[in-house]
Amino acid sequence: MELVGYFVSVLIGISLGLIGGGGSILTMPILVYLFQIKPDLATSYSLFVVGITSFFGAIRHYKMGNLHLVAALYFAIPSLASLLFVRKFVLPAIPTHILYLGSFDLTKNILLMIVFGLLMIAAASSMIKRSTITEVTSQTNLLRLAFVGFMVGFITGFLGAGGGFLIIPALIFFGDLPIKQAIGTSLLIIFINSLIGFTGDLINGIHLNIQLLLTISIIAIAGMFVGTQLSKKIDGAKLKPIFGWVVLIMGCYVIVKELFLN
């Protein structure tokens, strides 16, 4: 299964490079089901893999003039505050065994995967439905942008997911950014959030398989370069619904497996 995991890891980067999001949605199932990493630890692995991959994507978009630093800071600072709060206080406070329902034991790891499965379904829905987003919106609302950033920080902190499918629409609607700038700026925000969240986990003393983490990251980064090159030739918006259906199927599988197949 690890060989399959390495092969599929390239899709993390391709997704981020091609459509600016979705990579973190794939990362957690890959880590948990193919590499057999426990979900609570997998959130830390996911933060690093998605963060470092987004970093290289952000550099490429910077060279193409697709970064908006002001919008990134308005989004990232409140997002970081909520992310660090969740990683430091909320996640450690969740008990290992939460609830017993007959023979079913709702553990912390099962809860994380069920919530992640629901997030995958929500992300898939936003990818599948046809977007009506225009290139530029009528006004800049940095206060709302900061509020959305604060909420996305909770998701990133709790699940190790970058939240690109939420960040990009927020940057378009409230940050007044064109779609290409929203994608590039989203990668920068994901990088900042993920790497600082991961650093916080290191300070808290998590134990990592460094070789595995770096190998997955290198493969995902290679996928990022492939995805960025493909974005010059292929309209990512046309591929987004197809990717959305894949994510939807995976999200349903995650929930069914955790509730009925454990």
Contacts in CASP RR format, 6 or more apart in sequence:
PFRMAT RR
TARGET T0000
AUTHOR 0000-0000-0000
METHOD contacts of the structure
MODEL  1
MELVGYFVSVLIGISLGLIGGGGSILTMPILVYLFQIKPDLATSYSLFVV
GITSFFGAIRHYKMGNLHLVAALYFAIPSLASLLFVRKFVLPAIPTHILY
LGSFDLTKNILLMIVFGLLMIAAASSMIKRSTITEVTSQTNLLRLAFVGF
MVGFITGFLGAGGGFLIIPALIFFGDLPIKQAIGTSLLIIFINSLIGFTG
DLINGIHLNIQLLLTISIIAIAGMFVGTQLSKKIDGAKLKPIFGWVVLIM
GCYVIVKELFLN
1 33 0 8 1.000
1 34 0 8 1.000
1 35 0 8 1.000
1 36 0 8 1.000
2 34 0 8 1.000
2 35 0 8 1.000
4 34 0 8 1.000
5 30 0 8 1.000
5 34 0 8 1.000
5 35 0 8 1.000
6 215 0 8 1.000
6 216 0 8 1.000
6 219 0 8 1.000
8 26 0 8 1.000
8 30 0 8 1.000
8 34 0 8 1.000
9 30 0 8 1.000
9 49 0 8 1.000
9 216 0 8 1.000
9 219 0 8 1.000
9 220 0 8 1.000
10 219 0 8 1.000
10 220 0 8 1.000
10 222 0 8 1.000
10 223 0 8 1.000
10 226 0 8 1.000
11 23 0 8 1.000
11 26 0 8 1.000
11 223 0 8 1.000
12 23 0 8 1.000
12 24 0 8 1.000
12 26 0 8 1.000
12 27 0 8 1.000
12 30 0 8 1.000
12 49 0 8 1.000
12 50 0 8 1.000
12 53 0 8 1.000
12 220 0 8 1.000
12 223 0 8 1.000
13 23 0 8 1.000
13 53 0 8 1.000
13 220 0 8 1.000
13 221 0 8 1.000
13 222 0 8 1.000
13 223 0 8 1.000
13 224 0 8 1.000
13 226 0 8 1.000
13 227 0 8 1.000
14 223 0 8 1.000
14 224 0 8 1.000
14 226 0 8 1.000
14 227 0 8 1.000
14 230 0 8 1.000
15 21 0 8 1.000
15 22 0 8 1.000
15 23 0 8 1.000
15 25 0 8 1.000
15 26 0 8 1.000
15 227 0 8 1.000
15 243 0 8 1.000
16 22 0 8 1.000
16 23 0 8 1.000
16 50 0 8 1.000
16 53 0 8 1.000
16 54 0 8 1.000
16 57 0 8 1.000
16 187 0 8 1.000
16 190 0 8 1.000
16 220 0 8 1.000
16 224 0 8 1.000
16 227 0 8 1.000
17 57 0 8 1.000
17 187 0 8 1.000
17 223 0 8 1.000
17 224 0 8 1.000
17 227 0 8 1.000
17 228 0 8 1.000
17 230 0 8 1.000
17 231 0 8 1.000
18 227 0 8 1.000
18 228 0 8 1.000
18 230 0 8 1.000
18 231 0 8 1.000
18 234 0 8 1.000
18 236 0 8 1.000
18 239 0 8 1.000
19 127 0 8 1.000
19 183 0 8 1.000
19 236 0 8 1.000
19 237 0 8 1.000
19 239 0 8 1.000
19 240 0 8 1.000
19 243 0 8 1.000
20 164 0 8 1.000
20 168 0 8 1.000
20 183 0 8 1.000
20 184 0 8 1.000
20 186 0 8 1.000
20 187 0 8 1.000
21 163 0 8 1.000
21 164 0 8 1.000
21 165 0 8 1.000
21 168 0 8 1.000
21 183 0 8 1.000
21 186 0 8 1.000
21 190 0 8 1.000
22 123 0 8 1.000
22 127 0 8 1.000
22 163 0 8 1.000
22 164 0 8 1.000
22 165 0 8 1.000
22 243 0 8 1.000
22 247 0 8 1.000
23 50 0 8 1.000
23 53 0 8 1.000
24 46 0 8 1.000
24 50 0 8 1.000
24 160 0 8 1.000
24 161 0 8 1.000
24 162 0 8 1.000
24 163 0 8 1.000
24 164 0 8 1.000
24 190 0 8 1.000
25 119 0 8 1.000
25 120 0 8 1.000
25 123 0 8 1.000
25 161 0 8 1.000
25 165 0 8 1.000
25 247 0 8 1.000
25 250 0 8 1.000
26 247 0 8 1.000
26 250 0 8 1.000
27 45 0 8 1.000
27 46 0 8 1.000
27 49 0 8 1.000
27 50 0 8 1.000
27 160 0 8 1.000
27 161 0 8 1.000
27 220 0 8 1.000
28 39 0 8 1.000
28 42 0 8 1.000
28 43 0 8 1.000
28 46 0 8 1.000
28 113 0 8 1.000
28 116 0 8 1.000
28 159 0 8 1.000
28 160 0 8 1.000
28 161 0 8 1.000
29 116 0 8 1.000
29 120 0 8 1.000
29 250 0 8 1.000
29 251 0 8 1.000
29 254 0 8 1.000
30 216 0 8 1.000
31 37 0 8 1.000
31 42 0 8 1.000
31 45 0 8 1.000
31 46 0 8 1.000
31 216 0 8 1.000
32 38 0 8 1.000
32 39 0 8 1.000
32 42 0 8 1.000
32 113 0 8 1.000
33 257 0 8 1.000
35 212 0 8 1.000
35 216 0 8 1.000
37 45 0 8 1.000
38 109 0 8 1.000
39 108 0 8 1.000
39 109 0 8 1.000
39 110 0 8 1.000
39 112 0 8 1.000
39 113 0 8 1.000
39 116 0 8 1.000
40 91 0 8 1.000
40 108 0 8 1.000
40 109 0 8 1.000
40 112 0 8 1.000
41 206 0 8 1.000
43 91 0 8 1.000
43 112 0 8 1.000
43 157 0 8 1.000
43 158 0 8 1.000
43 159 0 8 1.000
43 160 0 8 1.000
44 160 0 8 1.000
44 198 0 8 1.000
44 201 0 8 1.000
44 206 0 8 1.000
44 208 0 8 1.000
45 208 0 8 1.000
45 213 0 8 1.000
45 216 0 8 1.000
46 159 0 8 1.000
46 160 0 8 1.000
46 161 0 8 1.000
46 194 0 8 1.000
47 156 0 8 1.000
47 157 0 8 1.000
47 160 0 8 1.000
47 194 0 8 1.000
47 195 0 8 1.000
47 197 0 8 1.000
47 198 0 8 1.000
47 201 0 8 1.000
48 194 0 8 1.000
48 195 0 8 1.000
48 198 0 8 1.000
48 213 0 8 1.000
48 217 0 8 1.000
49 213 0 8 1.000
49 216 0 8 1.000
49 217 0 8 1.000
49 220 0 8 1.000
50 160 0 8 1.000
50 161 0 8 1.000
50 162 0 8 1.000
50 190 0 8 1.000
50 194 0 8 1.000
50 220 0 8 1.000
51 162 0 8 1.000
51 190 0 8 1.000
51 191 0 8 1.000
51 193 0 8 1.000
51 194 0 8 1.000
51 195 0 8 1.000
51 198 0 8 1.000
52 191 0 8 1.000
52 194 0 8 1.000
52 195 0 8 1.000
52 217 0 8 1.000
52 220 0 8 1.000
52 221 0 8 1.000
53 217 0 8 1.000
53 220 0 8 1.000
53 221 0 8 1.000
53 223 0 8 1.000
53 224 0 8 1.000
54 162 0 8 1.000
54 187 0 8 1.000
54 188 0 8 1.000
54 190 0 8 1.000
54 191 0 8 1.000
54 194 0 8 1.000
55 187 0 8 1.000
55 191 0 8 1.000
55 195 0 8 1.000
56 221 0 8 1.000
56 224 0 8 1.000
56 225 0 8 1.000
57 184 0 8 1.000
57 187 0 8 1.000
57 224 0 8 1.000
57 228 0 8 1.000
58 67 0 8 1.000
58 184 0 8 1.000
58 187 0 8 1.000
58 188 0 8 1.000
58 191 0 8 1.000
60 224 0 8 1.000
60 225 0 8 1.000
60 228 0 8 1.000
61 67 0 8 1.000
61 180 0 8 1.000
61 183 0 8 1.000
61 184 0 8 1.000
61 185 0 8 1.000
61 187 0 8 1.000
61 188 0 8 1.000
61 228 0 8 1.000
62 188 0 8 1.000
64 180 0 8 1.000
65 181 0 8 1.000
66 180 0 8 1.000
66 181 0 8 1.000
66 183 0 8 1.000
66 184 0 8 1.000
66 185 0 8 1.000
67 181 0 8 1.000
67 184 0 8 1.000
67 185 0 8 1.000
67 188 0 8 1.000
68 171 0 8 1.000
68 175 0 8 1.000
68 177 0 8 1.000
68 181 0 8 1.000
68 185 0 8 1.000
69 188 0 8 1.000
70 142 0 8 1.000
71 142 0 8 1.000
71 145 0 8 1.000
71 171 0 8 1.000
71 175 0 8 1.000
71 177 0 8 1.000
71 185 0 8 1.000
72 185 0 8 1.000
72 188 0 8 1.000
72 189 0 8 1.000
72 192 0 8 1.000
74 142 0 8 1.000
74 145 0 8 1.000
74 146 0 8 1.000
74 175 0 8 1.000
75 145 0 8 1.000
75 146 0 8 1.000
75 148 0 8 1.000
75 149 0 8 1.000
75 152 0 8 1.000
75 167 0 8 1.000
75 170 0 8 1.000
75 171 0 8 1.000
75 185 0 8 1.000
75 189 0 8 1.000
76 149 0 8 1.000
76 188 0 8 1.000
76 189 0 8 1.000
76 192 0 8 1.000
76 193 0 8 1.000
77 146 0 8 1.000
78 146 0 8 1.000
78 147 0 8 1.000
78 149 0 8 1.000
78 150 0 8 1.000
78 153 0 8 1.000
79 149 0 8 1.000
79 150 0 8 1.000
79 152 0 8 1.000
79 153 0 8 1.000
79 156 0 8 1.000
79 189 0 8 1.000
79 193 0 8 1.000
80 153 0 8 1.000
80 192 0 8 1.000
80 193 0 8 1.000
80 196 0 8 1.000
80 197 0 8 1.000
81 150 0 8 1.000
82 149 0 8 1.000
82 150 0 8 1.000
82 151 0 8 1.000
82 153 0 8 1.000
82 154 0 8 1.000
82 157 0 8 1.000
83 153 0 8 1.000
83 154 0 8 1.000
83 156 0 8 1.000
83 157 0 8 1.000
83 193 0 8 1.000
83 196 0 8 1.000
83 197 0 8 1.000
84 196 0 8 1.000
84 197 0 8 1.000
84 200 0 8 1.000
86 153 0 8 1.000
86 154 0 8 1.000
86 157 0 8 1.000
86 158 0 8 1.000
87 157 0 8 1.000
87 197 0 8 1.000
87 200 0 8 1.000
87 201 0 8 1.000
87 204 0 8 1.000
88 200 0 8 1.000
88 204 0 8 1.000
90 158 0 8 1.000
91 157 0 8 1.000
91 158 0 8 1.000
94 108 0 8 1.000
94 111 0 8 1.000
95 108 0 8 1.000
96 107 0 8 1.000
96 108 0 8 1.000
97 105 0 8 1.000
97 106 0 8 1.000
97 107 0 8 1.000
97 108 0 8 1.000
98 106 0 8 1.000
98 107 0 8 1.000
98 108 0 8 1.000
98 111 0 8 1.000
99 105 0 8 1.000
99 106 0 8 1.000
100 106 0 8 1.000
110 258 0 8 1.000
110 259 0 8 1.000
110 262 0 8 1.000
112 158 0 8 1.000
112 159 0 8 1.000
113 254 0 8 1.000
113 257 0 8 1.000
113 258 0 8 1.000
114 254 0 8 1.000
114 255 0 8 1.000
114 258 0 8 1.000
114 259 0 8 1.000
115 158 0 8 1.000
115 159 0 8 1.000
116 159 0 8 1.000
116 161 0 8 1.000
116 254 0 8 1.000
117 251 0 8 1.000
117 254 0 8 1.000
117 255 0 8 1.000
118 255 0 8 1.000
119 155 0 8 1.000
119 159 0 8 1.000
119 161 0 8 1.000
120 247 0 8 1.000
120 248 0 8 1.000
120 250 0 8 1.000
120 251 0 8 1.000
120 254 0 8 1.000
121 248 0 8 1.000
121 251 0 8 1.000
121 252 0 8 1.000
121 255 0 8 1.000
123 163 0 8 1.000
123 165 0 8 1.000
123 244 0 8 1.000
123 247 0 8 1.000
124 244 0 8 1.000
124 245 0 8 1.000
124 247 0 8 1.000
124 248 0 8 1.000
124 251 0 8 1.000
125 248 0 8 1.000
126 165 0 8 1.000
126 169 0 8 1.000
127 165 0 8 1.000
127 240 0 8 1.000
127 241 0 8 1.000
127 243 0 8 1.000
127 244 0 8 1.000
127 247 0 8 1.000
128 241 0 8 1.000
128 244 0 8 1.000
128 245 0 8 1.000
128 248 0 8 1.000
130 241 0 8 1.000
131 237 0 8 1.000
131 240 0 8 1.000
133 169 0 8 1.000
133 172 0 8 1.000
133 173 0 8 1.000
133 179 0 8 1.000
135 178 0 8 1.000
135 179 0 8 1.000
136 176 0 8 1.000
136 177 0 8 1.000
136 178 0 8 1.000
137 172 0 8 1.000
137 173 0 8 1.000
137 174 0 8 1.000
137 175 0 8 1.000
137 176 0 8 1.000
139 176 0 8 1.000
140 174 0 8 1.000
140 175 0 8 1.000
140 176 0 8 1.000
141 173 0 8 1.000
141 174 0 8 1.000
141 175 0 8 1.000
142 174 0 8 1.000
142 175 0 8 1.000
144 170 0 8 1.000
144 174 0 8 1.000
145 170 0 8 1.000
145 171 0 8 1.000
145 174 0 8 1.000
145 175 0 8 1.000
148 166 0 8 1.000
148 167 0 8 1.000
148 170 0 8 1.000
148 174 0 8 1.000
149 167 0 8 1.000
149 170 0 8 1.000
151 166 0 8 1.000
152 162 0 8 1.000
152 163 0 8 1.000
152 166 0 8 1.000
152 167 0 8 1.000
152 170 0 8 1.000
152 193 0 8 1.000
153 193 0 8 1.000
155 161 0 8 1.000
155 162 0 8 1.000
155 163 0 8 1.000
155 166 0 8 1.000
156 162 0 8 1.000
156 163 0 8 1.000
156 193 0 8 1.000
156 194 0 8 1.000
156 197 0 8 1.000
157 197 0 8 1.000
160 194 0 8 1.000
162 190 0 8 1.000
162 193 0 8 1.000
162 194 0 8 1.000
163 190 0 8 1.000
164 186 0 8 1.000
164 190 0 8 1.000
167 182 0 8 1.000
167 186 0 8 1.000
167 189 0 8 1.000
167 190 0 8 1.000
168 179 0 8 1.000
168 182 0 8 1.000
168 183 0 8 1.000
168 186 0 8 1.000
169 182 0 8 1.000
171 177 0 8 1.000
171 181 0 8 1.000
171 182 0 8 1.000
171 185 0 8 1.000
171 186 0 8 1.000
172 178 0 8 1.000
172 179 0 8 1.000
172 182 0 8 1.000
177 185 0 8 1.000
END
